[in-house]
Amino acid sequence: MPKLTIDDLKKIKEQYKATFTLREGGYRAKVTVHMGTCGIAAGARDVMNSLIDEMSEKAITDIIVTTSGCAGLCSKEPMATVEMLNEAPVKYYSLNGEKIKKIFKEHIQAGKIVEEYALVVGSETAY
């Protein structure tokens, strides 16, 4: 394994910082596209690419986009979770490129949950 350079360490620091900046007020939203094997097979790459394209077109820089593994609901994939600052997270299901663009426009930019695609609002607990 090659030795880490200063630039490698800076990249790791920025990735770590991006994960926690939402809580500190630096970003207004975080979108997690669930990309486990089931999500990828169902079209999660198209969802991710459409979201990134939409953000690039509009020069949006105050939103974190990240990925995760399977959310445990394979039949509902592709899924994405939208976390807005000081609001409960919303998990969207059965997505495609057009649906994530609508979610981006209506939920992330305008603050209105797209109920027709929402599976659950709030965090899941197991107690």
N, C-alpha and C positions, 0 to 999 in steps of 0.2 A: 504494500500500500504506500503510495507516495506521501511525502510529508505535506502538511497543510501550510499554505502560504498566508501571508497577512490578508490578501484579497479573499481567500477562502474563509478565513475567520470573520471578515467583515460581512460576507454574504450570509454566513450562519447567524451572526448577530442580527442582521436585518430581518431574516426570516423569523427568528425568535421574537424580535420586537414587534413585528406585524401581528403576531398572535395575541399579544397583550395590549396593544395600543387602543383597540376598540374600547376597552374598559376605562382607559385613561382619557378618552375624549379626542384622540387624534383622528379617528375614522368614525364615520357615521353609520356604517353598516358592514356586516360580514356575511358573505354568501359561501356556503359549503356545498359543493356538488359531490354527492355520494358516488364514488367510483370504485366500488368493489367489482368483482368479476361479473356479478349479476347486473350491476348498473351499467358497466361498459357494454355488455352484451345487449342491453336494452336501449342503448343510445346516449349514455351519459357524456361521451366525447362531443357529440353534436350540441348537447346542452351547454357544456363548458365553452366550446368554441363560439357559439352564438352569444353567450354572455360576455366573453372577452371582446368579441367584435363590436358589440353594442357599446361597451364601455370605451373602447378605443375610438369609435366614431364620434362619441360625445365628449371625449377627452376627460373622462371621469377618473379622478385619482384618490378620492377619499373613501373608497370601498375596498375591503379586503376580499379577495376571492381565493378560496382554498379547496382542497379535496379531502375526502375521508374514505374509509372502506365502506363495506356494506352496513346499512342502517338496520338490517334484520328483517326487512319487509320486501323480499325479492320480487314478489308479484306486483309491487307498487312502483318499481324502478322504471325509469330514472327518477331520482328524487334530489331535491336541494333544500337546504335549510337557510332561511333568511333571518339574521339577527340584526335588529335595528337598536341603536343606543337607547337604553332605558325602556325597552319593550320586550314582551315575551317572544321567544323564537317561533317561527312558523315553518313547518315542514310541508313542502309541496311535493306532489306525486304525479306519476305518469306524464312526465314532462317531455317536451321536444324543443327544438330551436325557437319556434314561434311562441310557445307558452312562456319560456323563460324571458323572452323579450317583453311580453305583456307584464310579467311579474316585475321585471326591472323598471318598466315605465310606471306602473300603477302602485306597486308596493314600495320599492326602493326610492324612487324619485318623488312620488306623490304621497306616500305614507298610508295608502289604502290597501288592506289585505285583499288578494284576489281569491275570494272564497270558493269559487268553482274549482280551483286547483289545490286548495289547502286540505291537507290530511289532518293536521293537528296544530293547535296553537298552545304554546307553553312547553315546558320541559317534562320529559317522562321521568317518573320515579318508580322505584321498585320496593316500596315499603308499605 
